[in-house]
Amino acid sequence: MEKALIIGSSGGIGAAMVAALTAQGVETIAISRSTHGLDVSDESSVQRILGGVEGTFDLIFVATGALRIDGSVPEKSLNALSAKSLADQFAVNAIGPALVLKHVRHLIPRDRQSVFAVLSARVGSIGDNRLGGWYSYRASKAALNQLIHGAAIELSRKYKHLTCVCLHPGTVATKFTQGYQDTHPTVLPQAAAERLLEVVSKLTPADSGRFLDYSGKDIPW
């Protein structure tokens, strides 16, 4: 890998991805909301900022996402569900990455292998949901998985060497998961980034459309 684009580079995993890639000697461009004003829920922002990026990339990694928005927390029951929390979660976790993919196609090479990867979450698995709750976040990640899976099918017709995947990083010790780490073993962002890059390094176009965990194992849809 020679060149990578990390979107959402100010977050814990995004920053760790930038650091890990840079340490490997990979030329890395980092884009974030805090530094560049990228708002993935606003298509005009996505189009303007990503449209200004030039060249092609071996890896485009989307590390954006939110668990708590405007004070809302994962719902424990239907009583806590609201239209706003659902819409907010979909805007950031599903629609945002899909818009990014829409507007980075000019950065995908056609003459060599490349990877477009997004951070998803195991709780977005419908088949693996045995606890219920967390309605908005679960549904937004399930929607993200469907969007990327569908895009992988379409893009394979034009970008023969492209692999599109959804990746579950595990429970990472960041501000994102603060308050929800007690029931799951956690890893530091640096370790999470290294594990994800190991998975990415082994991907081929035949893997496009898969939903994988940090060890490269398939997660049920």
N, C-alpha and C positions, 0 to 999 in steps of 0.2 A: 504494500500500500504506500502510495506516494503523497496523496492529497486527500484531506478530509474536511467536511463542513459540519460543524456542530451547532445546532439550533436549540437555544435554551441553555446557553453556556454559563449562565450565572447561578444556576441551581446546583445542588450538591453533586448529582451524578454528571450533569453536563460539564461542570468545571473539572471534575475528576477525569472525564473522557478527554478533555482538552489536554490536561497535564500528562495523561498516559500516552496519548498519541504523540505529543511533542517530545516526550522522553524517548519514544521509538524512532524519532527522526522524521516523523510524518509532518509535512507542511499542513498546518491546521488553521482554518478560518473559523472564528467563534462569533456567533451572533446571539444577542439576548435582548430582552425587553429593557433591562436596566441600562444597558450600554447603547443600544441602537434604537430603542423605542419600538421594537417589534411587538405587535399585538396580534397573536395568532387568531383571535376571535374577530378581527377586523380585516376583511379581505383586501381592502385598499392598502393597509399597512403591510400585509404579507407581499402583495404584488410589488409595491414600491421598493421595499428593502431587498427582497430576494431577486427582484428584477435587475437590481444594480450589481449583483454578484456575477463575475465572469469566470470563464474556464469550465472545466469538468472535474468531477470528483470521484475518487474510488469509493468513498464512503460519505453518505449524507445521513446524519444521525439526529433524530428529533427527540430531545430530552425535555420537552415542555410538559406541563401537566399541573393539576391542582387537586388536592384532597379536600381542603377547606376554602370556601370562597365567601367573602363578605360575612364572615362569622358563622356560617353554616358548618355543621359537622356531619359525618356519616350517620344516616338515620338508623335507629335501632328498631323502628316499627313504622307501619304505614301512617300512624298518627303524626309522625314528624315530617312526612313527605310534603313538599310544596312544589308548585309549578316553577317557581323561580330557581330553586336549587337544582331541579332537573335541567332546566334550560341553561343555567350557568355551567354545570358540569359537562353537558354536551358541547357547549360552545368552546370550552378550553380543551377538553380531553379527546373529543371525537372530531368535531368540525375543524378545529385548529390544525391538527396534523394533516388532515385531508386537504385543506387549503394549501398547506406547505407543499405537499406532494404535487398538487396542481401547478404550483408556480416555481418548482425547481426542475421541471423536466428539461429545460435548456441546459442544465448543469450535469445531466446524466450522459456519460459517454456511450457511443454506439459501437465502438471498435474494441472495447475491452470490458472485462468483468467489473461490476460495481454493485454496491449494496445501498439500499434505502431502508433504514431501520427506525422503528419508533418504539418508545417505551410504552409498554402496555402493563397489565397486572394480572396475576393469577385470579384475583377476585372477579375479573371480567369474564371468566369462564362460566358458561351456563351449565355445562356438564359437571363441573367441579364444585358447584354451589350447594353446600349442604347445611349452611347456617342461616341463610337469608339475610335480611337487613342490608344496610349500605346501598340502598336502591339506586340513588343517583350516580354514585361513583361506579358501581358494578355495571349499570346499564350503559354509561358513557364509554367504558372500556370495551364492553361487548360490541358496541356500535363501531368503535375504532377498529377492532379486529375485523369486522365485516367490511368496512370501508377499505382497509389495506388489502384484505384478501381479494376483494373485487378488483381493485386497482392492479394488483399483481397479475391477474388474468388478462386484463386489457393491455397493460404495458408490455407484457411478454411478446405481443405481436409486433411491436415496433422497436423495443429495446431487448434484443435477444440475449444480451449478456447481463441483464439486470436481475437482482434478487431483492424482493420486497418482503420484509419480515416484521412481525410484532415480537418484542422481547420483554420477558418478565425478569427484572433484576434481582428479585428476592427482596427481603425487608432491609432497606439500607438506612443506616443511622444518619439521617439528615433532618432538617427542620420540617420537611414534608411529612415524615412519619412520627414526629415528636408527639408523644402521648399515646402512641399505638404500637410501641415496640416491646411491651412487657410479655406478650403471649407468643412472640416469634423470635427466633434467633436472628440477630442482625449482623451485617457486615459493614465495614467502613466504605465510604464512597470510592476510595482508591481500589479496594479489592473488588467492588462491584464492577467498576470500569474495566479492570483487567479481565474479569470473567466474561463480560459481555464482548470485549474485543477478541477474546479467544474463540468465542462462538462465531463471531463475524468472520474471523480468519478462515474458518472451515466451510463457509457457505458457498454454494454454487447456484446457478440459475435454476437447477432442479429443486431447490429448497424454497423457491419463491412462493409466497402466500402462506407460509407456516407461522404458527404461534409457538414460540420456544421459550424455555426457561434459561436461566443463567448457565446451565450445564449442557445446553443443546438438546434437551429432551422436549418432545411435543407436549403441549398442554391441551386438554380437551376444549373444543369450542363451547 
